[in-house]
Amino acid sequence: AYATGEKIKQFGAVIWSHHGIFCAGPDFDVAFGLMDTIEKAAEILIKVMSCGGKKQFITSEQIMALAEPYHVNIDKNMLD
């Protein structure tokens, strides 16, 4: 629980494998929106994997190139 508390300060969401997800935000709508987005992404991944998985990916450089036009701060450490 303490480790989750520290990580959620840094990332806003913590996923516990086989248990669930913890999200935080300035209000319920932001926290719920983050959780809903992560859940939908996971659902898409599971569906793709169950169909044999598409072997496509986006490079770290391509992800970073999307940050500025979408006004998103990306932690470069998460891409390594």
Backbone as a printed PyTorch tensor [residue, N CA C, xyz], in Angstrom:
tensor([[[  0.8220,  -1.1880,   0.0000],
         [  0.0000,   0.0000,   0.0000],
         [  0.8690,   1.2550,   0.0000]],

        [[  1.9500,   1.2390,   0.7830],
         [  2.8310,   2.4080,   0.8260],
         [  3.4980,   2.6380,  -0.5260]],

        [[  3.9450,   1.5590,  -1.1750],
         [  4.5870,   1.6840,  -2.4840],
         [  3.5970,   2.2180,  -3.5140]],

        [[  2.3470,   1.7670,  -3.4470],
         [  1.3130,   2.2720,  -4.3520],
         [  1.0900,   3.7590,  -4.1110]],

        [[  1.0520,   4.1720,  -2.8580],
         [  0.8710,   5.5830,  -2.5290],
         [  1.9690,   6.4550,  -3.0990]],

        [[  3.1970,   5.9680,  -3.0650],
         [  4.3130,   6.7380,  -3.6200],
         [  4.2530,   6.7860,  -5.1430]],

        [[  3.9440,   5.6700,  -5.7820],
         [  3.8830,   5.6290,  -7.2470],
         [  2.7320,   6.4730,  -7.7910]],

        [[  1.6080,   6.4820,  -7.0960],
         [  0.4570,   7.2300,  -7.5940],
         [  0.7180,   8.7370,  -7.5580]],

        [[  1.5940,   9.1800,  -6.6620],
         [  1.9910,  10.5860,  -6.6500],
         [  2.7330,  10.9530,  -7.9290]],

        [[  3.4950,  10.0130,  -8.4410],
         [  4.3140,  10.2510,  -9.6230],
         [  3.5500,  10.0270, -10.9190]],

        [[  2.7080,   9.0160, -10.9920],
         [  2.0930,   8.6210, -12.2540],
         [  0.5880,   8.8340, -12.3450]],

        [[ -0.1180,   8.9450, -11.2560],
         [ -1.5620,   9.1410, -11.3040],
         [ -2.3600,   7.8570, -11.4640]],

        [[ -1.6720,   6.7610, -11.8140],
         [ -2.3460,   5.4650, -11.9270],
         [ -1.3460,   4.3710, -11.5950]],

        [[ -1.8230,   3.3620, -10.8840],
         [ -1.0020,   2.2040, -10.5400],
         [ -1.8350,   0.9640, -10.8230]],

        [[ -1.2640,   0.0460, -11.5900],
         [ -1.9660,  -1.1950, -11.9250],
         [ -1.3910,  -2.3140, -11.0830]],

        [[ -2.2620,  -3.0180, -10.3790],
         [ -1.8680,  -4.2070,  -9.6310],
         [ -2.2560,  -5.4090, -10.4900]],

        [[ -1.2690,  -6.1260, -10.9470],
         [ -1.5210,  -7.2930, -11.7880],
         [ -2.4930,  -8.2540, -11.1000]],

        [[ -3.5180,  -8.6480, -11.8200],
         [ -4.5500,  -9.5910, -11.3560],
         [ -5.4200,  -9.0450, -10.2270]],

        [[ -5.3240,  -7.7560,  -9.9140],
         [ -6.1080,  -7.2050,  -8.8130],
         [ -6.9170,  -5.9680,  -9.1910]],

        [[ -6.3760,  -5.1020, -10.0250],
         [ -7.1220,  -3.9050, -10.3710],
         [ -6.2180,  -2.7120, -10.5920]],

        [[ -6.8310,  -1.5600, -10.5400],
         [ -6.1170,  -0.3270, -10.8400],
         [ -6.5050,   0.7480,  -9.8210]],

        [[ -5.5350,   1.5390,  -9.4420],
         [ -5.7560,   2.6880,  -8.5670],
         [ -5.4580,   3.9320,  -9.3810]],

        [[ -6.3560,   4.9040,  -9.3580],
         [ -6.1630,   6.1570, -10.0790],
         [ -6.4440,   7.3290,  -9.1530]],

        [[ -5.7600,   8.4260,  -9.4170],
         [ -5.9670,   9.6400,  -8.6410],
         [ -6.0180,  10.8290,  -9.5920]],

        [[ -6.7030,  11.8610,  -9.1650],
         [ -6.7950,  13.0850,  -9.9480],
         [ -7.3770,  14.1880,  -9.1040]],

        [[ -7.4430,  15.3890,  -9.6640],
         [ -7.9650,  16.5200,  -8.8980],
         [ -9.4510,  16.4000,  -8.5650]],

        [[-10.1660,  15.5690,  -9.3350],
         [-11.5720,  15.3150,  -9.0360],
         [-11.9570,  13.9370,  -9.5660]],

        [[-13.1680,  13.5250,  -9.2520],
         [-13.6240,  12.1960,  -9.6400],
         [-13.6070,  12.0010, -11.1470]],

        [[-14.0480,  12.9960, -11.8940],
         [-14.1280,  12.8600, -13.3440],
         [-12.7650,  12.6000, -13.9780]],

        [[-11.7430,  13.2920, -13.5150],
         [-10.3950,  13.0960, -14.0540],
         [ -9.8790,  11.7040, -13.6940]],

        [[-10.0330,  11.3010, -12.4490],
         [ -9.5650,   9.9850, -12.0120],
         [-10.3180,   8.8750, -12.7450]],

        [[-11.6360,   9.0150, -12.8680],
         [-12.4220,   7.9980, -13.5550],
         [-12.0700,   7.9640, -15.0380]],

        [[-11.8670,   9.1220, -15.6470],
         [-11.4950,   9.1800, -17.0590],
         [-10.1770,   8.4760, -17.3250]],

        [[ -9.2040,   8.6700, -16.4350],
         [ -7.9190,   7.9940, -16.5620],
         [ -8.1000,   6.4900, -16.4550]],

        [[ -8.8600,   6.0550, -15.4680],
         [ -9.1050,   4.6220, -15.2820],
         [ -9.8180,   4.0280, -16.4920]],

        [[-10.8080,   4.7280, -17.0030],
         [-11.5740,   4.2400, -18.1430],
         [-10.6970,   4.1200, -19.3900]],

        [[ -9.8170,   5.0830, -19.6030],
         [ -8.9090,   5.0510, -20.7510],
         [ -7.9490,   3.8730, -20.6610]],

        [[ -7.3940,   3.6440, -19.4840],
         [ -6.4750,   2.5150, -19.2980],
         [ -7.2050,   1.2010, -19.4930]],

        [[ -8.4070,   1.0930, -18.9600],
         [ -9.2000,  -0.1420, -19.0930],
         [ -9.5340,  -0.4260, -20.5580]],

        [[ -9.8970,   0.5980, -21.3060],
         [-10.2150,   0.4100, -22.7310],
         [ -8.9790,   0.0040, -23.5230]],

        [[ -7.8320,   0.6070, -23.2120],
         [ -6.5930,   0.2370, -23.8870],
         [ -6.2440,  -1.2240, -23.6100]],

        [[ -6.4240,  -1.6590, -22.3670],
         [ -6.1500,  -3.0480, -22.0020],
         [ -7.1000,  -3.9970, -22.7380]],

        [[ -8.3520,  -3.6030, -22.8630],
         [ -9.3230,  -4.4320, -23.5800],
         [ -8.9370,  -4.5850, -25.0490]],

        [[ -8.5020,  -3.4990, -25.6730],
         [ -8.0690,  -3.5690, -27.0700],
         [ -6.8590,  -4.4910, -27.2020]],

        [[ -5.8980,  -4.3590, -26.2850],
         [ -4.7080,  -5.2170, -26.3200],
         [ -5.0920,  -6.6850, -26.2130]],

        [[ -5.9670,  -7.0210, -25.2890],
         [ -6.3860,  -8.4200, -25.1150],
         [ -7.0670,  -8.9430, -26.3740]],

        [[ -7.9040,  -8.1420, -26.9960],
         [ -8.5850,  -8.5680, -28.2250],
         [ -7.5910,  -8.7850, -29.3550]],

        [[ -6.6450,  -7.8980, -29.5070],
         [ -5.6340,  -8.0420, -30.5590],
         [ -4.7870,  -9.2830, -30.3110]],

        [[ -4.3670,  -9.4820, -29.0620],
         [ -3.5500, -10.6490, -28.7400],
         [ -4.3150, -11.9480, -28.9650]],

        [[ -5.6050, -11.9540, -28.6750],
         [ -6.3960, -13.1750, -28.8480],
         [ -6.5980, -13.5160, -30.3200]],

        [[ -6.3920, -12.5480, -31.1800],
         [ -6.5120, -12.7710, -32.6340],
         [ -5.1580, -13.0520, -33.2700]],

        [[ -4.1680, -13.3230, -32.4790],
         [ -2.8480, -13.6120, -33.0110],
         [ -1.9020, -12.4360, -32.9110]],

        [[ -2.4100, -11.3040, -32.5700],
         [ -1.5640, -10.1330, -32.3470],
         [ -0.9760,  -9.5570, -33.6140]],

        [[ -1.1570,  -8.2960, -33.7990],
         [ -0.5620,  -7.5690, -34.9160],
         [  0.8360,  -7.1710, -34.4920]],

        [[  1.8070,  -7.4420, -35.2910],
         [  3.1970,  -7.1760, -34.9310],
         [  3.6290,  -5.7780, -35.3620]],

        [[  2.8280,  -4.7840, -35.0240],
         [  3.1590,  -3.4030, -35.3160],
         [  3.5030,  -2.7040, -34.0180]],

        [[  4.3300,  -1.6880, -34.1130],
         [  4.6530,  -0.9230, -32.9230],
         [  5.0240,   0.4910, -33.3140]],

        [[  5.0400,   1.3490, -32.3300],
         [  5.4430,   2.7310, -32.5190],
         [  6.7490,   2.9260, -31.7540]],

        [[  7.7030,   3.5850, -32.3880],
         [  9.0080,   3.7790, -31.7600],
         [  8.9250,   4.8560, -30.6800]],

        [[  9.9310,   4.8910, -29.8200],
         [ 10.0070,   5.9210, -28.7840],
         [ 10.0540,   7.3110, -29.4040]],

        [[ 10.7700,   7.4320, -30.5110],
         [ 10.8650,   8.7310, -31.1890],
         [  9.5050,   9.1750, -31.7250]],

        [[  8.7310,   8.2390, -32.2410],
         [  7.4040,   8.5720, -32.7480],
         [  6.4640,   8.9880, -31.6180]],

        [[  6.5790,   8.3310, -30.4880],
         [  5.7610,   8.7030, -29.3340],
         [  6.1220,  10.1080, -28.8740]],

        [[  7.4100,  10.3990, -28.7760],
         [  7.8480,  11.7290, -28.3460],
         [  7.4000,  12.8020, -29.3440]],

        [[  7.3570,  12.4730, -30.6220],
         [  6.9210,  13.4320, -31.6350],
         [  5.4420,  13.7880, -31.4650]],

        [[  4.6580,  12.9150, -30.8520],
         [  3.2370,  13.1810, -30.6250],
         [  2.9910,  14.0580, -29.4040]],

        [[  3.9630,  14.1450, -28.5290],
         [  3.7830,  14.8590, -27.2660],
         [  3.4630,  16.3380, -27.4780]],

        [[  4.2200,  17.0180, -28.3070],
         [  4.0260,  18.4610, -28.4750],
         [  2.6770,  18.8240, -29.1080]],

        [[  2.3080,  18.2310, -30.2490],
         [  1.0240,  18.6390, -30.8390],
         [ -0.1940,  18.3040, -29.9830]],

        [[ -0.0760,  17.2790, -29.1270],
         [ -1.1990,  16.9070, -28.2690],
         [ -1.0610,  17.4700, -26.8570]],

        [[ -0.0200,  18.2630, -26.6210],
         [  0.2030,  18.9100, -25.3180],
         [  0.2250,  17.8940, -24.1820]],

        [[  1.0230,  16.8440, -24.3690],
         [  1.1440,  15.7700, -23.3930],
         [  2.5910,  15.7290, -22.8950]],

        [[  2.7490,  15.6470, -21.5950],
         [  4.0870,  15.4710, -21.0170],
         [  4.3790,  13.9940, -20.8990]],

        [[  5.4270,  13.5520, -21.5770],
         [  5.7830,  12.1420, -21.5630],
         [  7.0870,  11.9650, -20.7950]],

        [[  7.0780,  11.0700, -19.8370],
         [  8.2680,  10.7500, -19.0680],
         [  9.1550,   9.8500, -19.9350]],

        [[ 10.2680,  10.3770, -20.3860],
         [ 11.1580,   9.6340, -21.2780],
         [ 11.6550,   8.3380, -20.6330]],

        [[ 11.7290,   8.3060, -19.3110],
         [ 12.1570,   7.0940, -18.6290],
         [ 11.1950,   5.9320, -18.8450]],

        [[  9.9340,   6.2480, -19.1150],
         [  8.9430,   5.1970, -19.3390],
         [  9.1040,   4.5480, -20.7150]],

        [[  9.8390,   5.1760, -21.6040],
         [ 10.0000,   4.6670, -22.9580],
         [ 11.2190,   3.7670, -23.1010]],

        [[ 12.1140,   3.7940, -22.1450],
         [ 13.3320,   2.9840, -22.2420],
         [ 13.0780,   1.5500, -21.8720]]])
